[in-house]
């Protein structure tokens, strides 16, 4: 690596990371979002940010499980993550190259596994 490449790498940070859940090597560049903060294959993340996305101030560092999908008013999909260490919740924009099957599986989870017995609906 040249001295210029080394300087750019230090200044801009790493260009990829390894997913702590599935082990995939993931590029930091993501289509449809300014920075990648989760694995596009399994959608897991790491608890790095504290108050603001990208601040890297969190002390936890635990894996964050994708637990739900939220759809904003403009139709944008957002992944809800829960930290497996401290329980903190965070919202992360879905990227254009995220695994569509895993996203859909999260979106229909409340229908497939409702938080109440389905028999109660018949009584209404």
N, C-alpha and C positions, 0 to 999 in steps of 0.2 A: 504494500500500500504506500502510495506517495505521501509526502509530508502534507500536501494540500488536501488529499482525501482523508488523512488522519485528523487534520484540523477540522474539516467539515463534519466528520463523524462525531467528534467531541462537542462541537458547537450545536449541532442539531439533534443529538442523542442517537440512540440505536435506530436502525432501519427495520428491525424485525424483533419478534419475541417468540418464545416457546410457550404454548398454552400449558398451564399447570394442570389442566383436567385431562385433555386428550393427547397432549404432546406434539401437536402440529406446530411447525414453524410458520409463523404468521407475519406477513408484511405489515408495517405500520401504516402504509398508505391504503385507504379504503375509499372506494367510489361512493359518492353520495354523502360523505361526512368529512369534516375537517381533520379528524384524527381517529385512528382505530383504538377502541378501548375494550374489545372483546374478540374472542375467537370466532371466525365466520363459520366454522364447522360445527362446533358444539354449543356456541353462544356463551360459554362461561367467561368470566372476567376475573380481575384481581382487584382487591380493595386498595387502591393507591391514592385516589383523590379524596380530599377532605371537604372543603367548602365549595370549590369551583372546579369544574371539569378541567383537567390538565394541570392542577396545582401540585399534584404528587406529594401532598402533605399528610396523608393518612398514615398513622403508625401501625395499623392492623396488618395489612399485606396478605390477608387470607383470601382464599378463592371465593368468588361471588357466583352463586347459582342463578341461572335464569329461571324465574318462577312464573312470569306472566307476560302478556302483551297488552300494551295500552295504545289506543289509536287516537291521535290528536285530531282536532277539528278539521285540519287541512288534509287529513288522510294519512299523515306520516305515522309509521309504526315505531313504537318505542319499546325496548326490552326492559322489563322490571327485574332487577337483580337484588338478591338478598345475600349479605355477607355471611359465610359459614362460620366466621370467627366471632364477630360482634353483633350480628343481626341487623346491621344498617341496611337500609333500602336505597337504591339509586336507579335513575332512569338513564338509559343509553339509547341513542338513535340507532335504528337498524341501518346497516350498510347495504348497498346494492348487491354485494356478493355474499351476503349471509345465506346459509343453508335454508332454502324455502320450506323444505319438509319439516325441519326442526322448528322454524317460526310458526308454521301452521299447527304443529302439534301443541305448541304452547298456547296458541290462540283458542283452540277447541278444548283444552284441558278442563275448563269449568263445565262444559257440556258432557264430556266423557266421564268426569269424576265430580259430580255436583257436591257441594258442601252440605247437602241435606238429602234425606231419603226421597227417592222419586215417588214413592207411594203417597206422600203428603200432597202432591199436586192433584191427585185424583179426588182428594177430599175437599178441594176448594170449590 
